[in-house]
Every structure is written in structure tokens, then in C-alpha cells.
Amino acid sequence: MNGHDITTERHSERRTPPPTTHQLALMIWVAVFPTLTVLNLLLGDLLTGLPSVVRTFVLATVAVPIVIYGLMPRLHRLRARILGQA
């Protein structure tokens, strides 16, 4: 067994299993709802008068990167910490 094998073994022992469908749904809701709420409050006046499809497109274009790259990684780390303490 070399050093790489030991490191790999340690990482696999500490790895948190992927979230269940229900956990992932909750994590997505926790990320999406406040993001859309804040974006609506910030951009609502600017988007007034636009067709609803265009408003939805703008909000989704801004919200998706915030959720995927900003919030979901943090929620995954938080979940791993919580499960590590259990």
C-alpha cells in the first residue's frame, strides 16, 4: 500500500453519500425560493410591462447560476457537516 492508496482510502471513508431525492428536493427549494424572491424584489420594477415569458426567462437566467454555482455547493457542504455530526 503506497501513500496514494492511504489517501484514497481516507477520502472514501469520509465521503458523504449523495442526498436522497427528498433531501435534494428540499435543498433545491431552500436555494430557489429565496433567490427568486430577492430577484423579484430587486428586478420587479425593471421587468414590469414585459411579457411574463420574458420576465420568467430573465429571472431564470439570473437565478440558475446563483443557485447552481453559489448556493447548492454550500448546501451540499452544510448537509455533509450535519450528517458528519450525526
C-alpha positions in Angstrom: 0.0 0.0 0.0 1.5 3.3 -1.1 0.7 6.9 0.1 -1.8 7.4 -2.7 -3.8 4.3 -1.6 -3.9 5.5 2.0 -5.1 9.0 0.9 -7.7 7.5 -1.3 -8.9 5.2 1.5 -9.2 8.1 3.9 -11.2 10.2 1.4 -13.6 7.3 0.7 -14.2 6.8 4.4 -15.2 10.4 4.9 -17.3 10.8 1.8 -20.9 11.7 2.4 -23.4 9.7 0.4 -25.4 11.6 -2.2 -28.6 13.2 -1.0 -31.8 11.3 -1.3 -34.5 12.5 -3.7 -36.3 14.2 -0.8 -33.2 15.8 0.6 -32.2 17.1 -2.8 -35.7 18.5 -3.4 -35.6 20.3 0.0 -32.1 21.7 -0.8 -33.2 23.0 -4.2 -36.3 24.6 -2.7 -34.2 26.2 0.1 -31.9 27.7 -2.7 -34.5 28.6 -5.3 -37.3 30.2 -3.3 -35.3 32.9 -1.5 -33.3 33.5 -4.7 -36.4 34.1 -6.8 -38.0 36.2 -4.0 -34.9 38.5 -3.8 -34.7 38.8 -7.6 -38.4 39.6 -7.9 -37.9 42.3 -5.3 -34.8 43.7 -6.9 -35.8 43.4 -10.6 -39.6 43.6 -10.4 -39.9 47.2 -11.3 -37.5 46.9 -14.2 -39.4 43.9 -15.6 -42.9 45.4 -15.2 -44.6 45.6 -18.6 -42.6 42.8 -20.1 -44.5 39.7 -21.2 -44.5 37.0 -18.5 -42.4 34.6 -20.6 -39.7 37.3 -21.0 -39.8 38.1 -17.2 -39.5 34.4 -16.4 -36.6 34.0 -18.9 -34.7 36.9 -17.3 -35.3 35.7 -13.8 -34.3 32.1 -14.6 -31.2 33.3 -16.5 -30.1 35.1 -13.4 -31.3 32.7 -10.8 -30.0 29.4 -12.2 -26.2 30.3 -12.0 -26.7 31.7 -8.5 -28.4 28.5 -7.3 -26.2 26.0 -9.1 -22.7 27.7 -8.6 -23.3 29.7 -5.5 -25.9 28.1 -3.2 -26.0 24.4 -4.0 -22.3 23.7 -3.2 -22.8 25.5 0.1 -25.9 23.4 0.9 -24.1 20.2 0.0 -21.2 21.1 2.4 -23.7 22.1 5.1 -25.5 18.7 4.6 -22.2 16.9 4.8 -21.3 18.7 8.1 -24.7 17.9 9.6 -24.5 14.3 8.6 -20.9 14.1 9.9 -22.1 15.2 13.3 -24.9 12.7 13.4 
